[in-house]
Amino acid sequence: MDANYKLRIQQAKTLFSPLGEITTRSQFGGYSVAAEGVMFALILEGECWLRGILGNEDRYSELGMRKLIYTKRGIPVTLNYYHLPEALWDAPATLIVLGRQTLEEARRERQVRAEHPRLKDLPNIGQGIERLLWKAGIQRALSGFYGKPVSKMWMRCAIMAPKQVI
């Protein structure tokens, strides 16, 4: 880990400490920043990127924050993370408010995901099969063909069975 990473990680841990126990771990070629086990920021190439919140895009623009764009197999991919410019590090109150909002939204998203698991979370179903099932109108692991809840076991059988049998 180079000096830029160490400095940013220490700054993030210190600044976001009012949000709870701040931990970091290696992720995405950089480091994730989490409070109480919920990831809300990334540190990539020595820079900190805060997870975006739907509806806050105008606020991020006002603060001079730009979206994270990386190249995957030659194609630019935009992620929902926003760069924390140097000027914001000098405004800790603003950063803590942004961090708290981001963390609360990340917790809400985690709860929704726990209540509504994705198809790829079922045994033997990857993202490719999940995309095919989405095209067929099956978007959740626990939703049936007629919008009725079904067990995971039934869902596995339904995926394998011809449509007429269902």
C-alpha positions in Angstrom: 0.0 0.0 0.0 1.5 3.3 -1.0 1.6 6.5 1.1 -1.5 8.1 -0.7 -3.7 5.1 0.3 -2.5 5.1 3.9 -3.1 8.9 4.2 -6.6 8.7 2.7 -7.6 5.7 4.7 -6.4 7.4 7.9 -8.2 10.6 7.0 -11.5 8.7 6.2 -11.3 6.7 9.5 -10.7 9.9 11.5 -13.3 12.0 9.7 -16.1 9.4 9.5 -15.5 8.1 13.1 -18.7 9.7 14.4 -20.7 7.3 12.1 -19.5 4.3 14.0 -16.6 1.9 13.9 -14.9 2.6 10.5 -13.1 -0.4 8.8 -11.4 -0.7 5.5 -10.6 -3.7 3.4 -9.1 -4.4 0.0 -11.8 -4.2 -2.7 -12.1 -3.3 -6.4 -8.3 -2.6 -6.7 -8.6 -0.2 -3.9 -10.2 -0.2 -0.4 -13.8 -0.1 0.8 -14.7 2.1 3.7 -17.5 0.7 6.0 -19.2 1.8 9.2 -20.5 -1.0 11.4 -20.0 -3.4 8.4 -21.9 -1.3 5.9 -19.9 -0.1 2.9 -20.4 3.6 2.0 -17.2 4.7 0.3 -14.2 3.6 -1.7 -10.6 4.7 -1.8 -9.1 4.2 -5.3 -5.7 5.5 -6.4 -5.4 7.5 -3.2 -8.7 9.3 -3.7 -12.0 8.9 -1.7 -15.3 8.2 -3.5 -18.6 8.4 -1.6 -21.4 6.2 -2.6 -24.2 8.1 -4.4 -27.7 8.6 -3.2 -30.6 8.8 -5.6 -31.9 12.4 -5.7 -28.7 13.9 -4.4 -27.0 14.3 -7.8 -27.6 18.1 -7.8 -26.0 18.5 -4.4 -23.0 16.5 -5.5 -22.6 18.8 -8.5 -22.8 21.9 -6.3 -20.0 20.5 -4.2 -17.8 19.8 -7.2 -18.1 16.0 -6.9 -17.8 13.9 -10.1 -18.9 10.4 -10.8 -16.5 7.5 -10.8 -15.8 6.2 -14.4 -13.5 3.3 -15.0 -12.6 1.4 -18.1 -13.6 -2.3 -18.4 -12.4 -4.1 -21.5 -12.0 -0.8 -23.3 -15.6 0.4 -22.4 -16.2 3.3 -19.9 -18.4 2.1 -17.0 -20.0 4.7 -14.6 -20.4 3.7 -11.0 -22.6 5.3 -8.4 -19.7 6.8 -6.4 -18.7 10.5 -6.3 -15.2 11.9 -5.8 -14.6 13.9 -2.6 -12.5 16.9 -3.8 -9.8 18.3 -1.6 -12.0 21.3 -0.7 -14.5 19.0 1.1 -11.8 17.6 3.3 -11.6 21.1 4.8 -15.3 21.1 5.5 -15.7 18.1 7.9 -19.2 19.0 9.0 -20.4 18.7 5.3 -18.6 15.5 4.8 -20.1 13.9 8.0 -23.6 14.9 6.8 -22.9 13.4 3.4 -21.4 10.3 5.0 -24.4 9.9 7.3 -26.9 10.2 4.5 -25.0 7.7 2.4 -24.7 5.3 5.2 -28.4 5.5 6.0 -29.3 4.8 2.4 -26.8 1.9 2.2 -28.4 0.4 5.3 -31.9 0.7 3.7 -30.7 -0.9 0.5 -29.1 -3.7 2.4 -32.5 -4.3 4.2 -34.4 -4.3 0.9 -31.9 -6.8 -0.6 -32.3 -9.1 2.4 -36.1 -9.0 2.1 -36.0 -9.5 -1.7 -33.1 -11.8 -2.7 -32.0 -11.8 -6.4 -32.3 -14.8 -8.6 -28.5 -15.1 -8.8 -28.5 -15.7 -5.1 -30.3 -19.1 -5.6 -28.1 -22.2 -5.9 -26.7 -22.8 -9.5 -28.0 -19.6 -11.0 -25.5 -17.0 -12.2 -25.9 -13.6 -13.7 -26.4 -14.9 -17.3 -29.3 -17.1 -16.3 -30.7 -14.3 -14.2 -30.7 -12.0 -17.2 -32.6 -14.6 -19.3 -35.1 -15.0 -16.5 -35.6 -11.3 -16.3 -36.4 -11.3 -20.1 -39.0 -14.0 -19.4 -40.6 -11.8 -16.8 -39.2 -13.4 -13.7 -37.4 -10.8 -11.7 -37.2 -11.9 -8.1 -36.2 -15.1 -6.5 -39.4 -15.3 -4.5 -42.0 -14.2 -7.0 -43.9 -16.7 -9.1 -45.2 -16.4 -12.6 -48.4 -14.8 -11.4 -46.9 -12.5 -8.8 -47.6 -15.0 -6.0 -44.8 -15.8 -3.6 -43.2 -19.2 -3.9 -40.6 -21.2 -2.1 -37.0 -21.2 -3.4 -37.3 -24.9 -4.1 -40.4 -24.4 -6.2 -38.6 -21.6 -8.1 -35.7 -23.9 -9.0 -38.2 -26.5 -10.2 -40.2 -23.8 -12.2 -37.0 -22.7 -13.9 -36.2 -26.2 -15.1 -39.8 -27.2 -16.0 -41.5 -26.3 -19.4 -43.9 -23.4 -19.1 -47.0 -25.5 -19.8 -46.4 -27.7 -16.7 -46.4 -24.6 -14.5 
